């Protein structure tokens, strides 16, 4: 007769056994999960405070589109300025358009628009009195002259993307892109 097996000595199949639990392992996992949660909370808090999100980071990586800054029509007296009452003035209106790399440069150019107007009235007006031209798009020599003067006055390189439009009537000028309240006072 086979020996009787005791209930305590019978082995259960492996699938029904309880795994051994180590309290140190449980505490270590709990500590790792807690540290990860605190770290993620701090990243979210700092990101919200700086207003940086995933879309904000992607926006910063994409270069901004070039923008065109158009000035309001600037009156230039081709007859020169004098105080004699018999002299009749002959005005033309000049509009300046230039491409800038992004919104920050556009805001800077708009802020310095009074300087641009002063350069057009003083220096470009003198040059236009010396070489009278028809209205319309300005000649390349006049544009090069204006580019050098505008670059010097605004302390920024306007590059090759500069255009001058000379008009006899200010109503035919394109709409300016700079709001008046962003301009600085001279």
HUPESUL-V31159 format. One record per residue. BURIAL is # if it has 24 or more other C-alpha atoms within 12 Angstrom, else .. Layout:
<<BURIAL> <BURIAL>>
//
This chain:
<<.> <.> <.> <.> <.> <.> <.> <.> <.> <.> <.> <.> <.> <.> <.> <.> <.> <.> <.> <.> <.> <.> <.> <.> <.> <.> <.> <.> <.> <.> <.> <.> <.> <.> <.> <.> <.> <.> <.> <.> <.> <.> <.> <.> <.> <.> <.> <.> <.> <.> <.> <.> <.> <.> <.> <.> <.> <.> <.> <.> <.> <.> <.> <.> <.> <.> <.> <#> <#> <#> <#> <#> <#> <#> <#> <#> <#> <#> <.> <#> <.> <.> <.> <.> <.> <.> <.> <.> <.> <.> <#> <#> <#> <#> <#> <#> <#> <#> <#> <#> <.> <.> <.> <.> <#> <#> <#> <#> <#> <#> <#> <#> <#> <#> <#> <#> <#> <#> <#> <#> <#> <#> <#> <#> <#> <.> <#> <#> <.> <.> <.> <.> <.> <.> <.> <.> <.> <#> <.> <.> <.> <#> <#> <.> <#> <#> <#> <#> <#> <#> <#> <.> <#> <#> <.> <.> <.> <#> <.> <.> <.> <#> <#> <#> <#> <#> <#> <#> <.> <.> <.> <.> <#> <#> <.> <#> <#> <#> <.> <.> <.> <.> <.> <.> <.> <.>>
//
